[in-house]
Amino acid sequence: MHVILVRHGRPEIVVDSPTVADPGLDEVGRWQAERLTAWLACEEIDAVVTSPKARAIQTAAGLCAARGLEHRVVAGLDEIDRGAHTYLPTELLPTEGGEYWEMISQKRYDEIGWDPPEAFRDRVVAAWGGYLAGGWGLGSSGPFWLLVVVGVPVAFVVWLVRRGAADDTHDTLGPDGPPPAPVSSPGAASSTAEWPGDPAGTARLDLGPTSPPTPPTEPRRQVRPEPPRRPREPYSWVPTLLGLSLTAIALAVLRLTVAPDWPAYVALALTTLGAVLVLSTFTRGGGPLVVLGVALLPLLALASVLPTLRVGEQVVRPTSAAQVQSDYEHGVGRFELDLDAVSDPDDLVGRTIRVRAGIGETSVWVPEGTPVVARASVDAGDLEILDTRRSGVGQRVGTSGGSHPDALTIVVDQSLGRVVVDAR
């Protein structure tokens, strides 16, 4: 995360106001606010945060309107003189502050409505920390990274636990199948007839059952039991959880400390997953990490083509040499750097401007009459560099080298598309 600190424009002077002094910008301050919008024209800005003072809000108003950004006011960032009834610009206090300046010098803060410097510092630090905590220290992308660092590992743990519970409750049939149903035997009930005259008494003749026998039931089809599952190694889910957690933490640390281009995140994720997979060979785990690693490979290939994920049209028209950056990047679409409106083109001589683009069209327009040395390359596409025209695969114009002290050096590297460097 990059923070740009800007001091507010010059406000009006207020002396012994009946209420707390909160002046707006004077004529010079309003001009400074307009210049601020032009000065930051080449910067990528995601959020604007100010104190509740009118001078700070008015300074940022033009920038927010030009960029369509929401203006966020943080009360804890209020200035050290938030309770004072007099306001003088800091540079005028020693010469025009009079008694007010004497009280400041004598640290009589309570009498003039100032916070003690230590209390002011602690309040601002706490307010800034609280603001960052709202985005987990990562601005507008904070909720996403919070989901990555916390949500993904937790989701996988839940999935692994539920899967293990389902395996434990899996019930298979025994090797002999279900027990057969009982079959009633025929002739369970029968009648007999007696014949008189038998010397031994009475002769018995079995006449068979008095009711038709019960037909035998059809034997049930035997269910072949499933082969036993191969037992899992204990804690085989640990490599997966470890790999996801370490990868998420590494990405968050990289974002907080360096904030590089997006290909670095893909490369770091693959490196971390690969290291954990090597360790997981001893525990027979980490299968999901293989799937995740394979899914990241196309992103790594895309990273070799796109220096940034910015898509669409980007037009940069600085009005002074001080506003011209040394490096520009664009992903997919049209990028145009128009230097024709620079009011002091002589200050561009001796500088080097580098442009990296992915897919699309890149145009750099240099001021008429300014000496220019251009170098450009395209993996596949067209080059129109000053008086040179080339088309095809692996095209290059110009020789490698450093800056030229007597000329403006333009270096453009693009993957696919069309590159133009010329004067209007």
C-alpha positions as CSV (number, residue, x, y, z in Angstrom):
1,M,0.0,0.0,0.0
2,H,1.3,3.4,-1.0
3,V,0.3,6.6,0.9
4,I,0.6,10.1,-0.5
5,L,0.7,12.8,2.2
6,V,-0.5,16.2,1.0
7,R,-0.7,19.4,3.0
8,H,-3.8,21.4,2.7
9,G,-3.9,24.6,0.6
10,R,-3.4,28.0,2.3
11,P,-6.4,29.0,4.4
12,E,-7.7,32.3,5.4
13,I,-6.4,33.9,8.6
14,V,-8.7,34.0,11.6
15,V,-7.9,35.8,14.9
16,D,-9.9,35.6,18.1
17,S,-13.0,34.1,16.5
18,P,-16.0,33.7,18.9
19,T,-16.2,30.1,17.8
20,V,-13.5,27.5,17.0
21,A,-11.5,28.7,14.0
22,D,-12.2,26.5,10.9
23,P,-11.3,28.7,8.0
24,G,-11.6,27.7,4.3
25,L,-9.1,28.2,1.6
26,D,-8.2,31.7,0.4
27,E,-7.5,32.6,-3.2
28,V,-4.0,31.1,-3.2
29,G,-5.2,28.0,-1.5
30,R,-7.9,27.4,-4.1
31,W,-5.3,27.7,-6.8
32,Q,-3.1,25.2,-5.0
33,A,-6.0,22.8,-4.8
34,E,-6.4,23.0,-8.5
35,R,-2.7,22.4,-9.1
36,L,-3.0,19.4,-6.8
37,T,-5.5,17.7,-9.1
38,A,-3.2,18.3,-12.1
39,W,-0.1,17.2,-10.1
40,L,-1.6,13.8,-9.2
41,A,-3.1,13.2,-12.7
42,C,-0.7,10.4,-13.4
43,E,-1.1,8.7,-10.0
44,E,-3.4,5.8,-9.4
45,I,-5.5,6.8,-6.4
46,D,-8.1,4.5,-4.7
47,A,-9.2,6.5,-1.7
48,V,-9.0,10.1,-0.4
49,V,-9.0,10.6,3.4
50,T,-8.9,14.0,5.2
51,S,-9.4,15.5,8.6
52,P,-12.8,17.3,9.3
53,K,-11.2,20.7,8.8
54,A,-12.7,22.8,6.1
55,R,-9.2,23.6,4.6
56,A,-8.5,19.9,4.2
57,I,-11.8,19.0,2.8
58,Q,-11.7,21.9,0.2
59,T,-8.2,20.9,-0.8
60,A,-9.3,17.4,-1.7
61,A,-12.7,18.3,-3.2
62,G,-11.4,18.9,-6.7
63,L,-9.4,15.7,-6.8
64,C,-12.4,13.7,-5.7
65,A,-14.6,15.3,-8.2
66,A,-12.1,14.7,-11.1
67,R,-11.6,11.1,-10.2
68,G,-15.1,10.2,-9.0
69,L,-13.8,9.2,-5.6
70,E,-15.7,9.1,-2.3
71,H,-14.3,11.7,0.1
72,R,-13.7,10.0,3.5
73,V,-13.5,12.2,6.6
74,V,-11.8,10.7,9.7
75,A,-12.5,12.7,12.9
76,G,-9.5,11.3,14.7
77,L,-7.2,13.0,12.1
78,D,-8.3,16.4,13.2
79,E,-5.4,18.8,13.6
80,I,-3.6,19.8,16.8
81,D,-5.4,23.1,17.0
82,R,-8.8,21.6,16.8
83,G,-10.1,23.7,19.7
84,A,-8.3,27.0,18.9
85,H,-10.1,30.3,18.1
86,T,-7.2,31.6,16.1
87,Y,-5.6,30.3,13.0
88,L,-2.4,31.4,11.3
89,P,-0.4,29.5,8.7
90,T,2.6,27.8,10.3
91,E,5.1,29.8,8.3
92,L,3.5,33.1,9.6
93,L,3.4,32.2,13.3
94,P,6.9,33.3,14.3
95,T,6.5,36.7,12.6
96,E,2.9,37.5,13.0
97,G,1.7,35.2,15.8
98,G,2.4,37.7,18.6
99,E,1.0,36.5,22.0
100,Y,-0.5,33.4,20.3
101,W,3.0,32.3,19.2
102,E,4.4,33.0,22.7
103,M,1.8,30.7,24.3
104,I,2.7,28.0,21.8
105,S,6.4,28.4,22.5
106,Q,5.7,28.2,26.3
107,K,3.6,25.0,25.8
108,R,0.5,26.6,27.3
109,Y,-1.6,24.4,25.1
110,D,-4.7,24.3,27.3
111,E,-5.1,28.1,27.1
112,I,-5.2,28.2,23.3
113,G,-7.2,25.1,22.6
114,W,-4.4,22.9,21.4
115,D,-3.8,19.2,22.1
116,P,-0.5,18.3,23.7
117,P,1.8,17.0,21.0
118,E,2.0,13.5,22.5
119,A,-1.8,13.3,22.8
120,F,-2.1,14.6,19.2
121,R,0.4,12.0,17.9
122,D,-1.4,9.1,19.8
123,R,-4.8,10.2,18.5
124,V,-3.7,10.4,14.9
125,V,-1.9,7.1,15.0
126,A,-4.9,5.4,16.5
127,A,-7.3,7.0,14.0
128,W,-5.1,6.0,11.1
129,G,-4.8,2.4,12.5
130,G,-8.5,2.2,12.9
131,Y,-9.1,3.4,9.3
132,L,-6.7,0.8,8.0
133,A,-8.3,-1.9,10.2
134,G,-11.6,-1.2,8.3
135,G,-9.9,-2.6,5.2
136,W,-7.5,-4.9,7.1
137,G,-4.6,-2.7,6.2
138,L,-5.1,-3.2,2.5
139,G,-7.5,-0.4,1.4
140,S,-10.4,-1.4,-0.7
141,S,-9.0,-5.0,-1.3
142,G,-9.0,-5.7,2.5
143,P,-12.1,-7.9,2.6
144,F,-10.7,-10.0,-0.2
145,W,-7.4,-10.7,1.5
146,L,-9.2,-11.3,4.8
147,L,-11.2,-14.0,3.0
148,V,-8.0,-15.5,1.6
149,V,-6.1,-15.5,4.8
150,V,-8.8,-16.7,7.1
151,G,-11.7,-18.0,5.1
152,V,-9.9,-20.4,2.8
153,P,-8.1,-22.4,5.5
154,V,-11.2,-22.5,7.7
155,A,-13.3,-23.8,4.7
156,F,-10.8,-26.5,4.0
157,V,-10.6,-27.6,7.6
158,V,-14.4,-27.9,7.7
159,W,-14.4,-29.9,4.4
160,L,-11.7,-32.3,5.7
161,V,-13.4,-32.9,9.0
162,R,-16.8,-33.5,7.3
163,R,-15.2,-35.9,4.8
164,G,-13.5,-37.8,7.6
165,A,-16.8,-38.1,9.5
166,A,-18.5,-39.4,6.4
167,D,-15.8,-42.1,5.9
168,D,-16.1,-43.2,9.5
169,T,-19.9,-43.8,9.2
170,H,-19.6,-45.7,5.9
171,D,-21.2,-49.2,6.5
172,T,-20.5,-52.1,4.1
173,L,-22.2,-55.5,4.0
174,G,-20.5,-58.5,5.5
175,P,-18.8,-61.2,3.4
176,D,-21.8,-63.7,3.6
177,G,-24.4,-61.1,2.6
178,P,-27.7,-60.8,4.4
179,P,-29.1,-63.8,6.2
180,P,-31.6,-65.8,4.2
181,A,-35.3,-65.6,5.1
182,P,-36.7,-68.5,7.0
183,V,-38.4,-71.1,4.8
184,S,-41.3,-73.1,6.2
185,S,-41.1,-76.9,5.7
186,P,-43.9,-78.7,4.0
187,G,-46.1,-81.2,5.9
188,A,-46.0,-79.4,9.1
189,A,-49.6,-80.3,9.8
190,S,-51.1,-83.6,8.6
191,S,-53.9,-85.9,9.4
192,T,-53.9,-89.7,9.9
193,A,-56.5,-92.5,9.5
194,E,-56.8,-95.5,11.9
195,W,-57.4,-99.1,10.7
196,P,-59.0,-101.5,13.1
197,G,-57.8,-105.0,13.7
198,D,-54.2,-104.4,13.8
199,P,-52.6,-106.8,16.3
200,A,-50.5,-104.1,17.7
201,G,-53.5,-101.9,18.2
202,T,-54.2,-99.3,15.7
203,A,-52.5,-98.8,12.4
204,R,-51.8,-95.3,11.2
205,L,-51.7,-94.1,7.6
206,D,-50.3,-90.7,6.8
207,L,-52.6,-89.0,4.3
208,G,-50.4,-86.0,3.8
209,P,-51.1,-82.3,4.7
210,T,-54.6,-81.1,5.0
211,S,-53.7,-77.8,3.4
212,P,-51.4,-77.1,0.4
213,P,-47.8,-76.6,1.3
214,T,-46.2,-73.2,1.4
215,P,-44.1,-72.7,-1.6
216,P,-40.4,-72.0,-0.9
217,T,-39.3,-68.4,-1.1
218,E,-36.9,-67.3,-3.9
219,P,-33.4,-67.1,-2.6
220,R,-32.2,-63.5,-2.2
221,R,-29.5,-62.2,-4.5
222,Q,-26.2,-62.0,-2.6
223,V,-24.7,-58.5,-2.5
224,R,-21.0,-58.5,-3.1
225,P,-19.3,-56.5,-0.4
226,E,-17.2,-53.5,-1.4
227,P,-13.5,-53.9,-1.0
228,P,-12.2,-52.4,2.1
229,R,-10.8,-48.9,1.8
230,R,-7.2,-48.3,2.1
231,P,-6.7,-46.7,5.5
232,R,-5.6,-43.1,5.4
233,E,-2.5,-41.9,7.1
234,P,-3.3,-40.0,10.3
235,Y,-3.3,-36.3,9.8
236,S,-3.1,-36.5,6.1
237,W,-5.0,-33.2,5.8
238,V,-2.2,-31.3,7.6
239,P,-0.2,-30.6,4.4
240,T,-3.2,-29.1,2.7
241,L,-4.1,-26.9,5.6
242,L,-0.4,-25.9,6.1
243,G,0.1,-25.1,2.4
244,L,-3.0,-22.9,2.2
245,S,-2.2,-21.1,5.4
246,L,1.4,-20.4,4.5
247,T,0.5,-19.3,1.0
248,A,-2.2,-16.9,2.3
249,I,0.1,-15.5,4.9
250,A,3.0,-15.0,2.4
251,L,0.7,-13.2,0.0
252,A,-0.6,-10.9,2.7
253,V,2.9,-10.1,3.9
254,L,4.0,-9.4,0.3
255,R,1.1,-7.1,-0.2
256,L,1.7,-5.2,3.0
257,T,5.4,-4.7,2.6
258,V,6.3,-4.6,-1.0
259,A,3.1,-4.4,-3.0
260,P,4.7,-5.6,-6.3
261,D,3.1,-6.3,-9.7
262,W,0.6,-9.1,-9.8
263,P,2.8,-11.8,-11.4
264,A,4.9,-11.8,-8.2
265,Y,1.9,-13.0,-6.2
266,V,1.3,-15.9,-8.6
267,A,5.0,-16.9,-8.5
268,L,5.1,-16.7,-4.7
269,A,2.0,-18.8,-4.4
270,L,3.4,-21.5,-6.6
271,T,6.7,-21.5,-4.8
272,T,5.1,-21.9,-1.4
273,L,2.8,-24.6,-2.6
274,G,5.7,-26.5,-4.2
275,A,7.7,-26.4,-1.0
276,V,4.8,-27.7,1.0
277,L,4.2,-30.5,-1.6
278,V,7.8,-31.6,-1.3
279,L,7.3,-31.9,2.5
280,S,3.9,-33.7,2.0
281,T,5.6,-36.6,0.2
282,F,6.4,-38.0,3.7
283,T,2.8,-37.9,4.9
284,R,0.8,-38.9,1.8
285,G,-1.2,-35.7,1.8
286,G,-1.6,-32.5,0.0
287,G,-3.6,-33.7,-2.9
288,P,-5.8,-30.5,-3.2
289,L,-2.6,-28.5,-3.4
290,V,-1.7,-30.2,-6.6
291,V,-5.0,-29.1,-8.1
292,L,-4.5,-25.6,-6.9
293,G,-1.0,-25.5,-8.3
294,V,-2.1,-26.7,-11.7
295,A,-4.8,-24.0,-11.7
296,L,-2.2,-21.3,-11.1
297,L,0.0,-22.4,-14.0
298,P,-2.2,-20.6,-16.6
299,L,-2.0,-17.5,-14.5
300,L,1.8,-17.7,-14.5
301,A,1.8,-17.9,-18.3
302,L,-0.6,-14.9,-18.5
303,A,1.8,-13.0,-16.2
304,S,4.5,-13.3,-18.8
305,V,2.3,-11.3,-21.2
306,L,0.5,-8.8,-19.0
307,P,2.6,-6.5,-16.7
308,T,-0.6,-5.4,-15.0
309,L,-4.2,-6.4,-14.9
310,R,-5.4,-2.9,-15.9
311,V,-7.9,-3.2,-18.8
312,G,-9.5,-0.5,-20.9
313,E,-8.3,2.9,-22.1
314,Q,-5.6,4.9,-20.3
315,V,-4.8,8.4,-21.5
316,V,-2.1,10.4,-19.7
317,R,-1.6,14.1,-20.7
318,P,0.8,15.8,-18.3
319,T,1.2,19.6,-18.5
320,S,4.7,19.9,-17.0
321,A,7.9,17.9,-17.0
322,A,7.5,17.4,-13.2
323,Q,4.3,15.5,-13.8
324,V,5.9,13.0,-16.2
325,Q,6.6,9.7,-14.5
326,S,9.6,7.5,-15.4
327,D,7.6,4.3,-15.7
328,Y,4.1,3.5,-17.0
329,E,2.3,0.2,-17.2
330,H,-0.9,-1.0,-18.9
331,G,-2.5,-4.5,-19.3
332,V,-5.0,-4.8,-22.1
333,G,-6.5,-2.1,-24.3
334,R,-5.2,1.3,-25.4
335,F,-2.6,3.4,-23.7
336,E,-1.6,6.9,-24.8
337,L,1.1,9.1,-23.3
338,D,0.7,12.6,-24.8
339,L,3.7,14.8,-24.0
340,D,2.7,17.5,-26.5
341,A,1.1,19.7,-23.8
342,V,4.2,19.8,-21.5
343,S,4.9,23.5,-21.0
344,D,8.7,22.9,-20.3
345,P,9.8,20.2,-22.7
346,D,13.4,21.2,-22.3
347,D,13.3,19.7,-18.8
348,L,12.5,16.3,-20.4
349,V,15.9,16.2,-22.1
350,G,18.2,13.7,-20.4
351,R,15.3,11.7,-18.9
352,T,14.2,8.2,-19.8
353,I,10.5,7.2,-19.9
354,R,9.7,3.5,-19.9
355,V,6.3,2.0,-20.9
356,R,5.4,-1.6,-20.4
357,A,2.2,-2.9,-22.0
358,G,0.5,-6.2,-22.6
359,I,-2.0,-6.5,-25.4
360,G,-3.4,-3.6,-27.4
361,E,-2.2,-0.3,-28.8
362,T,0.4,1.9,-27.2
363,S,1.0,5.5,-28.4
364,V,3.7,8.0,-27.1
365,W,3.5,11.5,-28.6
366,V,6.6,13.6,-28.0
367,P,6.8,17.4,-28.2
368,E,7.7,18.9,-31.5
369,G,11.3,19.9,-31.7
370,T,12.5,17.9,-28.7
371,P,15.4,15.5,-29.5
372,V,14.2,12.0,-29.0
373,V,15.9,8.5,-28.9
374,A,13.3,5.7,-29.1
375,R,13.7,2.0,-28.4
376,A,10.7,-0.4,-28.8
377,S,10.0,-4.1,-28.9
378,V,6.9,-6.2,-29.6
379,D,6.6,-10.0,-29.4
380,A,4.1,-10.0,-32.2
381,G,2.6,-6.9,-33.9
382,D,3.5,-3.6,-35.5
383,L,6.1,-0.9,-34.6
384,E,5.9,2.6,-35.9
385,I,8.9,4.3,-34.2
386,L,9.6,7.8,-35.6
387,D,10.6,7.1,-39.2
388,T,10.9,3.3,-38.8
389,R,8.1,0.8,-39.6
390,R,8.3,-2.9,-38.8
391,S,5.7,-5.8,-38.5
392,G,5.9,-9.4,-37.5
393,V,7.1,-11.6,-34.6
394,G,9.9,-10.5,-32.3
395,Q,10.3,-7.1,-33.7
396,R,12.7,-4.5,-32.2
397,V,13.8,-1.0,-33.0
398,G,16.8,0.8,-31.6
399,T,19.8,-0.4,-29.7
400,S,19.9,-1.1,-26.0
401,G,21.6,1.5,-23.8
402,G,21.1,4.0,-21.0
403,S,19.8,7.5,-21.1
404,H,21.1,10.1,-23.6
405,P,22.1,13.3,-21.9
406,D,21.1,15.4,-25.0
407,A,17.8,13.7,-25.8
408,L,14.6,12.4,-24.3
409,T,14.8,8.6,-24.3
410,I,11.6,6.6,-24.8
411,V,11.6,2.8,-24.2
412,V,8.4,0.8,-25.0
413,D,8.1,-3.0,-24.4
414,Q,4.9,-4.6,-25.5
415,S,3.7,-8.2,-25.8
416,L,1.1,-8.1,-28.5
417,G,-0.3,-5.3,-30.6
418,R,0.8,-2.0,-32.1
419,V,3.4,0.6,-30.8
420,V,3.6,4.2,-32.0
421,V,6.2,6.7,-31.0
422,D,6.1,10.0,-32.9
423,A,5.5,13.7,-32.8
424,R,2.1,15.1,-33.6
